[in-house]
Amino acid sequence: MNPSEQTPLPSMPAQPLTNAIVRVARLHRMIAGHLLRPLGLRLGQELVMMQLWERGPQSQTELVRVLGSDSATMTRTVRRLENAGFVRIRPSTTDKRATIVEATPASQSVRREVERIWAYLEESATGDLTSAEQADALAILQRIEDSLTRAAAPPA
């Protein structure tokens, strides 16, 4: 889908930064989803796979924690990945309550393509920025993330 074909968000001049964050995130997700679909992956599943490829087998609980998900969503995601042949699920040998998730050898066939897609997304997002502007943008986004993380934390 062409971004110009999407219904635009209403203009909220009093919150221009929040509006811009929503628009950028929406476009990024749309492009990523479109590029991942031919690989048989849904948006977000590539994050699970990248974690498994990079760090090896992990408990489903650890994936929830690291990826900031919830248990129900992760369970659905892992099951879909298992049905697609990208992960294998097995009981933990050390904790009978835990489930271990590991990437299958078959998943390696899409790893390079997922990495290429993420490189393309990075280049698409930063292609017109100088190295200094990229560093500034990253620092500002980190500060915004830190502020939002504090706002989301339960009161002490």
C-alpha positions as CSV (number, residue, x, y, z in Angstrom):
1,M,0.0,0.0,0.0
2,N,1.3,3.4,-0.9
3,P,1.6,5.7,2.2
4,S,-0.3,8.4,0.3
5,E,-3.3,6.0,0.0
6,Q,-3.6,5.7,3.8
7,T,-6.1,7.7,5.8
8,P,-4.1,10.6,7.2
9,L,-4.1,11.2,10.9
10,P,-5.9,14.3,12.0
11,S,-3.7,17.3,12.4
12,M,-3.0,18.1,16.0
13,P,-0.9,21.3,16.0
14,A,-0.8,21.4,19.8
15,Q,1.0,18.1,19.8
16,P,3.3,18.2,16.7
17,L,6.0,15.9,18.1
18,T,3.6,13.2,19.3
19,N,1.8,13.4,15.9
20,A,5.1,13.1,14.1
21,I,6.2,10.1,16.2
22,V,2.8,8.3,15.4
23,R,3.2,9.0,11.7
24,V,6.8,7.8,11.5
25,A,6.0,4.7,13.5
26,R,3.0,3.9,11.3
27,L,5.0,4.3,8.1
28,H,7.9,2.2,9.4
29,R,5.5,-0.6,10.5
30,M,3.6,-0.5,7.2
31,I,6.8,-0.8,5.1
32,A,8.3,-3.5,7.4
33,G,5.0,-5.6,7.3
34,H,4.9,-5.3,3.5
35,L,8.5,-6.5,3.2
36,L,8.2,-9.3,5.7
37,R,5.0,-10.8,4.3
38,P,6.6,-12.6,1.4
39,L,9.0,-14.4,3.8
40,G,6.0,-15.8,5.7
41,L,6.6,-13.5,8.7
42,R,4.2,-11.2,10.4
43,L,5.2,-7.9,11.8
44,G,7.0,-8.5,15.2
45,Q,7.8,-12.1,14.4
46,E,11.1,-11.0,13.0
47,L,12.0,-9.5,16.3
48,V,11.6,-12.9,18.0
49,M,13.6,-14.5,15.3
50,M,16.4,-11.9,15.5
51,Q,16.6,-12.5,19.2
52,L,16.8,-16.2,18.8
53,W,19.4,-16.0,16.0
54,E,21.5,-13.6,18.0
55,R,21.2,-15.1,21.5
56,G,20.2,-18.8,20.9
57,P,17.4,-20.7,22.6
58,Q,15.5,-18.9,25.3
59,S,12.6,-19.4,27.5
60,Q,9.3,-17.9,26.3
61,T,9.3,-15.8,29.6
62,E,12.7,-14.3,28.6
63,L,11.4,-13.4,25.2
64,V,8.5,-11.6,26.8
65,R,10.8,-9.7,29.0
66,V,13.4,-8.8,26.4
67,L,10.9,-7.8,23.7
68,G,8.5,-6.0,26.0
69,S,5.6,-8.2,25.0
70,D,2.9,-10.0,27.1
71,S,2.6,-13.7,27.6
72,A,-0.6,-14.2,25.5
73,T,0.9,-12.3,22.5
74,M,4.2,-14.2,22.8
75,T,2.4,-17.5,23.0
76,R,0.5,-16.7,19.7
77,T,3.6,-15.5,18.0
78,V,5.7,-18.5,19.0
79,R,2.9,-20.9,17.9
80,R,2.7,-19.2,14.5
81,L,6.4,-19.4,14.1
82,E,6.4,-23.0,15.1
83,N,3.6,-23.7,12.5
84,A,5.7,-22.0,9.9
85,G,8.7,-24.2,10.8
86,F,10.8,-21.3,12.0
87,V,11.0,-22.3,15.7
88,R,11.0,-25.4,17.8
89,I,9.4,-25.5,21.3
90,R,10.5,-27.8,24.0
91,P,10.1,-28.1,27.7
92,S,12.9,-26.7,29.9
93,T,15.2,-29.3,31.4
94,T,15.7,-27.1,34.5
95,D,12.2,-25.6,35.1
96,K,9.1,-27.8,34.4
97,R,7.0,-24.6,34.0
98,A,9.2,-23.1,31.4
99,T,9.1,-23.5,27.6
100,I,12.3,-23.1,25.6
101,V,12.1,-21.6,22.1
102,E,14.8,-22.1,19.6
103,A,15.3,-21.2,15.9
104,T,15.2,-24.1,13.5
105,P,17.8,-24.7,10.8
106,A,15.0,-23.9,8.3
107,S,14.7,-20.4,9.7
108,Q,18.2,-19.7,8.6
109,S,16.9,-19.4,5.1
110,V,15.1,-16.2,5.9
111,R,17.7,-14.7,8.3
112,R,19.7,-12.9,5.6
113,E,16.5,-11.5,4.1
114,V,15.3,-10.2,7.5
115,E,18.7,-8.6,8.0
116,R,18.5,-7.1,4.5
117,I,15.0,-5.7,5.3
118,W,16.2,-4.1,8.5
119,A,19.2,-2.6,6.7
120,Y,16.8,-1.3,4.0
121,L,14.5,0.2,6.7
122,E,17.4,1.9,8.4
123,E,18.7,3.3,5.1
124,S,15.2,4.5,4.1
125,A,14.7,6.2,7.4
126,T,18.2,7.9,7.5
127,G,19.3,8.1,3.9
128,D,18.9,11.9,3.7
129,L,20.6,12.5,7.1
130,T,24.2,13.2,7.6
131,S,26.1,11.1,10.1
132,A,25.9,13.9,12.6
133,E,22.2,14.3,12.1
134,Q,21.7,10.5,12.5
135,A,23.7,10.6,15.8
136,D,21.6,13.6,17.0
137,A,18.3,11.9,16.0
138,L,19.3,8.7,17.8
139,A,20.3,10.7,20.9
140,I,17.0,12.6,20.9
141,L,14.9,9.5,20.3
142,Q,16.7,7.8,23.2
143,R,15.8,10.7,25.5
144,I,12.2,10.6,24.3
145,E,12.2,6.8,25.0
146,D,13.6,7.4,28.4
147,S,11.0,10.0,29.2
148,L,8.2,7.8,28.0
149,T,9.6,4.9,30.0
150,R,9.5,7.0,33.1
151,A,5.9,8.1,32.3
152,A,4.9,4.5,31.9
153,A,6.4,3.3,35.1
154,P,4.0,2.7,38.0
155,P,4.2,5.4,40.7
156,A,6.6,4.6,43.5
